[in-house]
Amino acid sequence: MSATLRSIEGQDEAGLLREIHNALNGLRYGAVEITVHNGQVVQIERKEKFRLQSPTGSKQP
């Protein structure tokens, strides 16, 4: 999942923090990357990983 801010001009600090919070919300395994250009946040990217477990009782080689 990737979310890019459409308009930086007029974006207040509370709005940026809300976007970062939304990206972190519910994330169990993964990363949130914030890209800054010329001192302005231009992109927030969320990378989520899903961990799969083997069925109970089976052994992996």
C-alpha atoms as a printed R data frame, in Angstrom:
   type eleno elety resid chain resno      x       y      z
1  ATOM     1    CA   MET     A     1  0.000   0.000  0.000
2  ATOM     2    CA   SER     A     2  1.377   3.380 -0.899
3  ATOM     3    CA   ALA     A     3 -0.105   6.789 -0.194
4  ATOM     4    CA   THR     A     4  1.243   9.975 -1.732
5  ATOM     5    CA   LEU     A     5  0.235  13.418 -0.487
6  ATOM     6    CA   ARG     A     6 -1.432  15.247 -3.363
7  ATOM     7    CA   SER     A     7 -0.842  18.815 -2.200
8  ATOM     8    CA   ILE     A     8  1.994  19.923  0.049
9  ATOM     9    CA   GLU     A     9  1.143  23.617  0.036
10 ATOM    10    CA   GLY     A    10 -1.150  24.411  2.922
11 ATOM    11    CA   GLN     A    11 -0.559  21.001  4.541
12 ATOM    12    CA   ASP     A    12 -0.426  21.628  8.267
13 ATOM    13    CA   GLU     A    13  1.584  19.648 10.792
14 ATOM    14    CA   ALA     A    14 -1.544  18.060 12.268
15 ATOM    15    CA   GLY     A    15 -2.531  16.793  8.814
16 ATOM    16    CA   LEU     A    16  0.885  15.253  8.247
17 ATOM    17    CA   LEU     A    17  0.825  13.583 11.653
18 ATOM    18    CA   ARG     A    18 -2.649  12.236 10.915
19 ATOM    19    CA   GLU     A    19 -1.414  10.715  7.622
20 ATOM    20    CA   ILE     A    20  1.573   9.122  9.393
21 ATOM    21    CA   HIS     A    21 -0.702   7.775 12.126
22 ATOM    22    CA   ASN     A    22 -3.029   6.299  9.491
23 ATOM    23    CA   ALA     A    23 -0.078   4.588  7.796
24 ATOM    24    CA   LEU     A    24  1.040   3.075 11.122
25 ATOM    25    CA   ASN     A    25 -2.437   2.087 12.266
26 ATOM    26    CA   GLY     A    26 -2.837  -1.689 12.275
27 ATOM    27    CA   LEU     A    27  0.657  -2.363 10.924
28 ATOM    28    CA   ARG     A    28  2.080  -5.517 12.556
29 ATOM    29    CA   TYR     A    29  5.079  -6.283 10.339
30 ATOM    30    CA   GLY     A    30  6.506  -3.850  7.813
31 ATOM    31    CA   ALA     A    31  7.727  -0.291  7.436
32 ATOM    32    CA   VAL     A    32  6.510   3.258  6.961
33 ATOM    33    CA   GLU     A    33  8.828   5.423  4.852
34 ATOM    34    CA   ILE     A    34  8.547   9.222  4.828
35 ATOM    35    CA   THR     A    35 10.182  10.993  1.883
36 ATOM    36    CA   VAL     A    36 11.252  14.617  2.324
37 ATOM    37    CA   HIS     A    37 12.272  16.938 -0.530
38 ATOM    38    CA   ASN     A    38 13.459  20.504  0.067
39 ATOM    39    CA   GLY     A    39 12.302  20.325  3.676
40 ATOM    40    CA   GLN     A    40  8.762  19.223  2.765
41 ATOM    41    CA   VAL     A    41  7.138  15.822  3.207
42 ATOM    42    CA   VAL     A    42  6.285  14.689 -0.305
43 ATOM    43    CA   GLN     A    43  5.422  11.014  0.175
44 ATOM    44    CA   ILE     A    44  4.388   8.522  2.831
45 ATOM    45    CA   GLU     A    45  4.762   4.880  1.853
46 ATOM    46    CA   ARG     A    46  3.510   1.868  3.800
47 ATOM    47    CA   LYS     A    47  4.993  -1.572  3.177
48 ATOM    48    CA   GLU     A    48  3.225  -4.409  4.936
49 ATOM    49    CA   LYS     A    49  4.458  -7.980  5.310
50 ATOM    50    CA   PHE     A    50  2.280 -10.956  6.062
51 ATOM    51    CA   ARG     A    51  3.914 -13.774  8.009
52 ATOM    52    CA   LEU     A    52  2.619 -17.218  7.078
53 ATOM    53    CA   GLN     A    53  2.985 -20.099  9.497
54 ATOM    54    CA   SER     A    54  3.222 -23.755  8.545
55 ATOM    55    CA   PRO     A    55  0.315 -26.009  9.578
56 ATOM    56    CA   THR     A    56  0.614 -27.456 13.100
57 ATOM    57    CA   GLY     A    57  2.439 -30.759 13.250
58 ATOM    58    CA   SER     A    58  4.125 -30.556  9.857
59 ATOM    59    CA   LYS     A    59  7.881 -30.228  9.629
60 ATOM    60    CA   GLN     A    60  9.736 -28.257  7.023
61 ATOM    61    CA   PRO     A    61 12.796 -29.842  5.352
